[in-house]
Amino acid sequence: MQKKWNNLSGKPLSSSDWLHEHHNAKLTERIEFIKKLLKNFRPKIIVDLGCGIGLWLEIIKDYVDKDCQLIGIDSDIDAINKAKKKSKKWNNNITFLQLDFIKDSKNIPTADLYLAFNILSYVKNENIFIENIRNKLNYNGKLVIRQYDGAAIRFGPMEHRLRINIENVLFNSIHNSQLFKHYNLDKAYLSLENSNFNHKIIQFELFQKTSPYSKEFLKYYQNTIKWTINYLSENMSKELQDWYNTYLENNNNSYFYEVDLVSILTR
Ligand SMILES: C[S@@+](CC[C@H](N)C(=O)[O-])C[C@H]1O[C@@H](n2cnc3c(N)ncnc32)[C@H](O)[C@@H]1O
């Protein structure tokens, strides 16, 4: 049985290994995103909701004013401890809080910028969550949301029959999961559209790679396929394992792309 990359509190795709490898695979793109976000916006307080081991804040610390306060929030104590350890060498004013951003929402500090990156998968009611955060924002403050969706990730080349079968089996295995919502982009989109923010930018961002891959990206790609194999029937997992061997072990030319929802909401 492969690992499911759950963190110690049981949240899928949230273990520190997974977050780290995912982050490293997309580091250049993530840095570009933060640079653009903070180019003409100088927040004094930034809160990263579901900060995990503090990887986004590690980027952000290099692009903010010296007096900007950084706060990372996560319910997982192990992630918070790792983030605290990592941030010891940073020169910024930084705090990591172990909080549940749903149950303890009244304890979330007010801020000029909230980040909600790949956390809507763990939120039961997106409308209430978004409205709660809107109420915590200072005047002209922003909530930035990034959200992946299991149906907006594609790897290949692959026979279409196999791709559709894999997608069907994966969907049937996890769409009823009580632990996370792997297919949440449309619900997220509707909640953003229906929210009370004054100004809304809702866009999609393409992340794409073609072989040959950097070792950081290859590791993430291999993990993504191994994670998928976990959920397949025996026959299908064998077929996907053969695909993995052909393209990700024996270096035949291949590609990967993913489309994320990216939204910037201003109060
Ligand atoms: C998939 S990870 C995303 C980490 C990071 N934002 C990123 O994009 O790399 C989701 C994180 O949200 C945290 N999380 C999920 N539900 C939470 C909640 N209700 N309160 C606080 N943290 C939560 C998990 O513990 C995990 O660290």
Ligand as a Chemical Component Dictionary entry (heavy atoms), coordinates in Angstrom:
data_LIG
# 
_chem_comp.id                   LIG 
_chem_comp.type                 NON-POLYMER 
_chem_comp.pdbx_formal_charge   0 
_chem_comp.three_letter_code    LIG 
# 
loop_
_chem_comp_atom.comp_id 
_chem_comp_atom.atom_id 
_chem_comp_atom.alt_atom_id 
_chem_comp_atom.type_symbol 
_chem_comp_atom.charge 
_chem_comp_atom.model_Cartn_x 
_chem_comp_atom.model_Cartn_y 
_chem_comp_atom.model_Cartn_z 
_chem_comp_atom.pdbx_ordinal 
LIG C1  C1  C 0  -3.220  20.909 1.195  1  
LIG S1  S1  S 1  -2.533  21.714 2.569  2  
LIG C2  C2  C 0  -2.154  23.306 1.869  3  
LIG C3  C3  C 0  -0.948  23.940 2.512  4  
LIG C4  C4  C 0  -0.541  25.276 1.894  5  
LIG N1  N1  N 0  -1.593  26.274 2.006  6  
LIG C5  C5  C 0  -0.111  25.105 0.457  7  
LIG O1  O1  O 0  -0.809  25.547 -0.443 8  
LIG O2  O2  O -1 0.971   24.527 0.235  9  
LIG C6  C6  C 0  -3.904  22.100 3.593  10 
LIG C7  C7  C 0  -3.500  22.600 4.986  11 
LIG O3  O3  O 0  -4.676  23.147 5.599  12 
LIG C8  C8  C 0  -4.721  22.690 6.945  13 
LIG N2  N2  N 0  -6.124  22.712 7.363  14 
LIG C9  C9  C 0  -7.163  22.029 6.817  15 
LIG N3  N3  N 0  -8.295  22.327 7.468  16 
LIG C10 C10 C 0  -7.970  23.230 8.443  17 
LIG C11 C11 C 0  -8.720  23.920 9.436  18 
LIG N4  N4  N 0  -10.033 23.748 9.567  19 
LIG N5  N5  N 0  -8.069  24.787 10.247 20 
LIG C12 C12 C 0  -6.721  24.982 10.123 21 
LIG N6  N6  N 0  -5.960  24.336 9.200  22 
LIG C13 C13 C 0  -6.582  23.468 8.371  23 
LIG C14 C14 C 0  -4.108  21.296 6.908  24 
LIG O4  O4  O 0  -3.658  20.900 8.196  25 
LIG C15 C15 C 0  -2.974  21.493 5.883  26 
LIG O5  O5  O 0  -1.784  21.892 6.506  27 
# 
loop_
_chem_comp_bond.comp_id 
_chem_comp_bond.atom_id_1 
_chem_comp_bond.atom_id_2 
_chem_comp_bond.value_order 
_chem_comp_bond.pdbx_ordinal 
LIG C1  S1  SING 1  
LIG S1  C2  SING 2  
LIG S1  C6  SING 3  
LIG C2  C3  SING 4  
LIG C3  C4  SING 5  
LIG C4  N1  SING 6  
LIG C4  C5  SING 7  
LIG C5  O1  DOUB 8  
LIG C5  O2  SING 9  
LIG C6  C7  SING 10 
LIG C7  O3  SING 11 
LIG C7  C15 SING 12 
LIG O3  C8  SING 13 
LIG C8  N2  SING 14 
LIG C8  C14 SING 15 
LIG N2  C9  SING 16 
LIG N2  C13 SING 17 
LIG C9  N3  DOUB 18 
LIG N3  C10 SING 19 
LIG C10 C11 SING 20 
LIG C10 C13 DOUB 21 
LIG C11 N4  SING 22 
LIG C11 N5  DOUB 23 
LIG N5  C12 SING 24 
LIG C12 N6  DOUB 25 
LIG N6  C13 SING 26 
LIG C14 O4  SING 27 
LIG C14 C15 SING 28 
LIG C15 O5  SING 29 
# 
